[in-house]
Amino acid sequence: MKIKLIKFLTGAALAAFTFAAAAADTVKVGVLHSLSGTMAISETSLKDVLLFTFDEINKAGGVKVGGKSYMIEPVVVDPASNWPLFAEKAEELLVKDKVAVVFGCWTSVSRKSVLPVFERNNGLLFYPVQYEGEELSKNIFYTAEAVNQQAIPAVDYMLAEGKKKFYLLGSDYVYPRTTNKILKQYLKSKGIPDDDIVEIYTPFGHTDYQTIVAAIKKFAAGGNACVISTLNGDTNVPYFKEFANAGLTSESCPVVSFSISEDEFRGLPAKELVGHLGCWTYFMSLKTPENAKFVKDFLAWVKEPKLAGVDFKVSGVDAKGRVTCSPMNLSRIGVYLWKQGVEKADSFEVDKVRDALIGQKFKGPAGEVTMQENHHLVNNAFIGETMASGQFKIIKTMNNVAGEPFSEKFLGAGAAKN
């Protein structure tokens, strides 16, 4: 019947029929980010930028495999800042929904929760958030900043600025503890004694920072002190408010945050935090044609969010005061690298796509990135200073930094064990 019908279709009618047939080919992809709970302040925007990127790709014709165009069909789940639930939702995406790839996770504890699920089911996860390293899985591609692309350059900058006392403040889980373990080793190699390094952790969602900020103020009283912050999620709001209330400033004790980007600053008293620092592989303030287009297109999309080519209703997108940030940029880059790997492999099969991803390049808003054999990117890194607008003024650029997950490679053998 279909063959006979086509004989009678001509012109616009035939074109419409051809599009309808092509639109029926879809590929399911998973979105695994917390849309509720303490991490929603950070992860909701990653869901949004993923849907935006899927729309970009679908509008441009989708993903080409076997001579067909496949529209990306998202399967969005909410693990609700609950680490065991991340594993359950990952299993659901891979086994029940049979997605070709998953983009997701923020905290390292969530990533470590899902890692055995992806390895057991031979799934593929793209992880877009700065992390502590000391891990390499054949089933994960780490598009974000490794320690040598964020924490080490930030500490180097503070040392060059004459800082001699370091207050390491973080949320109590694997990323801050492992990163600070590496940083303590690094600081000692630079001649900073143990007495000038303080290490403190607070639970997720912690709200009372009065005692800790009082201790920081005392620690910084002699000068030449800074805070290295690995606080994650909405706990940053009460911390920075208490910091400002105590009369501490970027001049008396600068804070370098590894988990605070433009997106989190929307909920912070940015005007009181001028001069504090961040280190990322992207800032919204970058002046490149690719970034101008990314920012413009994303801000336009959130006002009327749609997803071309599939029957998927976009909901829960707040258009007010939106910005772009490094994890958002790296989420988008991950989708494009996956698409390129799929098209090179001419297959959605994980083993074939994994091999095809090595060496893939993508010219993003912050410059060209390259996927290495160790599943980490070669990327540019930047140190930015907070402005009253909540944006960052770039004060230092480091080009083509190759992401290295294992600290013994850049600190010396056995460093991570000490």
N, C-alpha and C positions, 0 to 999 in steps of 0.2 A: 504493500500500500504506500509506503514512504517513497519508493522509487517512482511509482506512477504519479504520485502527487507532485514531485519535483518537476516532472515534465511539463506541468501546467503552470509552474511559477516562473515569472519573468521580472526583470527590473527590480524595483524596490521590494516587491513581495518576496523574491528569491533572496535578496540580501537580508531581509528580516528573518526569513526561515533559517538561513545559514547562521545568523547570530544566535538565534534561539537554541540551535543544536549545540553551538560552541559553548554557550552559557551553561549548558547542563553539565559540563566537565568541571569538577571542583576538586580541590585538595584541602583536606582538613588540617589545620595547624592549631596547636594549643597555646593558650595564654594563661600562665600560672603566676598570678600576682595577688597579693593581699589587697582586697577592696574594702576591708573592715579591720578593726583592731589597731594596735599601736603603730604598725608599719604602713597603714593606708595613706598617711601623710606623704609618703615617698612613692609607694608602689602604684597608686591609682593613675598617676600621670604616665607610668610606663605602659599600662594597659591602653591608655588613650593614644599614645604615640605609635603603639603597635597597630592599632586599628587604622590610624591615619596612614601608616606605611602600607598596610594591606590594600587600602583604597588607592594609594598612588600606583601600586603595582597592577592592580586590577584594571584601573583606568588606562594603563599603558599596554594592556593586552594580556596580563596575567603571567603565569610561569609556563614556559614552552618545554614540553616533553613529548617525544615520540611523534612530532609533527602536530601535536594538539596544544591548545592554549587552556591552561587550567586556572580558574579563578580561585583565589585564596578564600577559604571559608573558616573563620575563626571559631574555636570552641573555648569560651571564656569561663573559668572557674574561680572561686574565691576561697583560698585556703585560710583566710581570716587571721593572719599573723599567728597561726597555730602550727608549730613545726611538724608534729606527727600528721596533721591534716594535709600538709604539703605532700607527704609521701602517698597518702590515700588518693589525693586528687591527681597526682602524677600517674599512679597506676590506672586510675579511671580514664585519663586521657589516652594513655598508650594502649590499654587492653580493650576497653569498652568503645571509646570513640575512634581508636586506630588512627590517631593523628600522625602526620609524616614527620613533624618536628614540634618542639615546645620552646617557647620563649618565656623565660620567667625566673623567679626567685630574686630576693634582694639580700637578705642576711645570709651569712655563710652557714649558719645552723640550718636554715631552710634548704640550702643547696646540698649540704651533707646528708640531710634527711632524705632527699630524693635521689641522690647519687646511686645507691644500690638498686633502686627501682629502674633507673635508666640502663644500668649495666645488665641487670637480669633480663630485661625485655629488649635489649639492644635498641633503645630509643636514642633520640638526639635532642640535647638541651643546649640552648644558647643563653649564657649567663652574662648580664650586662652591667654588673655593679662591682666597684673596687673591692679587692679582697686581699687576704693574707698570704696567698700562695700555699706552698708545701703540699700541692695536690696536682695531679694530672690524670684525667680520665679520658679514655678513647671515645666516650659518649658525651663529653661536654666540650663546647668551644667557649673560651673565656674572652669575650670581646673587651672587657673592662680593664681598669688599671691594676697591674700587679704592684707589689710593694716597691719595686725599683722604678716604677713609673709615677709614683705618687708620694709615698711616705718618705723614701730616701731623698728625693729631690727637695721635698719640703724641709726636712731636717737640715740638709746641706745649706739651704737658703737661710735658715735661722742661725746656723753656725756662722755663716758669712756676715750676718748682721750683728754678730758679737754676742749672741745669746749663749749663756753658760749654765743655765738651770732649766730643766725640762720637767714639766708636770704632765704626766701621761694619764689622761682621763678618758675612760671608755665605758661602753655598755658591757655588761658581764656575759660575754659569750665568745665564741672561738675567734672571730675576726679581730676584735680589739686585743685580746690576750696574746694571740700569735703575732700580730703586727708589733705590739709593744715589746714582746720578747726579742724580736729581730731588731727593733730600734734601740733597745737597751744595749745589745751587743754592739751595734753600730756606734752608738754614742760613746761607749767605753773605748772603742778603737780610735775615737777622735779625742780622747783625753778627758772626757767628762766623768768625774768620780761618782760612785754610787750615791753619796750623800746629796748630790745635786740632781738626782733623778727620783721623782715620786711617781708611784703607780697606783691609781685608784679606779674602782669599777662600781657602777650602779646598775640596778635591775632595769629591764625594759619598762618604759612608762613611768620611771621614777620622777617625782615632782618636787621634792624638798631638797634644794641645793644650798641652803643657807650655810650649813656647817662646812661643806666642801668649798664653797666660794670664799668663806672666811679663811680657810686654810690656804687657798690659792693667794689671797691678798697678803697673808703673812709671808708666804713663800716668795712672793714677788717684791717684797718691801725693799730688799737690798739691791734691786735692779738686775738687768740682764737675764730676766726670766721669761718663759713663754709656756703656753699650754698647747699640747698636741692632743686634739680631741678626736676620739673615735666613737663618740656618742651617736646612737642611731635612733631614728624615728622621732616621735613627738616629744620625747624627753628633752630635746634641744630647746624647746620653747621656754620651759621654766628655768633651765640652766642659764640661757643667755639673758633672760630678764633679771635673774638674781645677780648675774655678773655685772650688768649695767647698774642695778640698784646699789651695789656695793661700791660704786665709784671707780671700778676698774675700767680701763680703756685699752685700746690697741697700742697706745704709747707706753702705758705702765706695764702691760702684760699682754702682748698679742696672742690671739688664739688662732691656731692653724687647724681647720676642720677638714676631715677626710670624708665625712658623710653629709656635709651641708653644701647644697648647691643652690642655684637660683630658685628652684622649685620649693625647697624648704624655707627659703628666706621670705616667701609670701606670708608665712605665719609667724615671723620673727620681727622684733623691733629693729629693723634694718638701720634706721637713722641713728640709733644709739650704738651701732656696731661697726661704724665706719673705720676702715683700716685693718680689720681682722682679715685673715687670709684663707684661701683655699687652694688646693692643687688638684687639677683635673686634666684630662686630655681634650676638654672642650669647655668653652664658655660662650654664652649667648652673645657676648659683646664682640666676638671675633669678626673681623672685617674681611670676609671672603664672599665671592659671588654665590658659592654653594650654601653658605650659612644664611645669607640674606634671603635666598629662595626658601630654605628650610623653615626659617622663622616665619616668613610671610605666609607660606602655604599652611603651616600648622595652625597659626593663629586664625586664619580664615576657616580652616576645617572645623575647629572646635565650636565655631559659632553655628554651624549647621552640619553636624557630623553624620556622614552616610558611608556606606560601604558598597561600592559599585560591583555589579556582576553576580551577587549572591543574595539570597533571601535571608538577610541578617539585619536585625534592627539594633542600631547603636543607641544605648541609653546610659544615663548616669554621667554625662560629660558636662562639667561646669566650665563655661566660657569666660568667667570673670578673672581678670588679672593673670592670665596664663603666661607662662614663660617656657623657655627650653633650657635643658641642662645636660650635663655629661651622660648620666645613665640613660636619658631619653635618646640622645644622639647615638649612643652605643647600642641601644635596643634596635634602632632603625638600621644602623649599619649591619647588625647581625642578620636582619631579615634579607637585606640585599646580598650579603655574602652567601647566605643559604640559597637564595634564588640562583645566583651565579653558579654555585656548586651543583645544584640540581640540573641546570641547563648544560653544564659541561659534562656531567655524568649521563645526561639524557635519561634520568631515572630518579624516582623518589626513594629508592632503596638506600637505607642508612649507610651500609658499607661502601657503596659506590659514591654516595654524596660526601662521606667523610674523606675519602681519598681525593676527590675533586676539589675540596675546599682548600687544601694546602697550596699556598702560593697565590690564592685569589687576592686581587687588589680592588679597592673601592675608594674613589675620591669623594670624601665626605666634607662636611662643613668646616672641619678643623684640619683638613689636608688629607693626603692619601694614606691609607692603611694597607698593611699586608698581613695575611694570615700565615703564621709560621707552622712548622711541623709540630711544635709543642702546644698547638691550639691556642696560642696567645698572639696578640697583634703587635706589629711594629707601628708605633703611633707617635704623634707629637704630644708633648706634655707642657702645661702652662701653670704658672703661679699667678693668682689673681688677688687683688685687694678689694675688699668690699666698699661699695659706694653707697651713699644715702638712698639711692634708687632701688637698692637690693640687687644691682648688677655688680659685676666684677671688672675692675680695670686690670688688664694684663700687665704684669711688671717683669715677667721673665718667661722666655720660651726655650724649650729644649726639644730639638728636632730629632725625629727618627729614633726614638727610644724603643729598643726591642724588649717586649715583655718577657720576664724570666720568673717562673713560678717558684723556683727553689733558691732559698736565700744563700745556701752554701756556694752557689755559683757566683754571687756578687759580694759575699762577706768573707769567703774562705771556707774550706772544708770543716764540717762539724759545727759551724756557727749556730745553726738552728737548734742543735742539741745542747748547747751550753746554757 
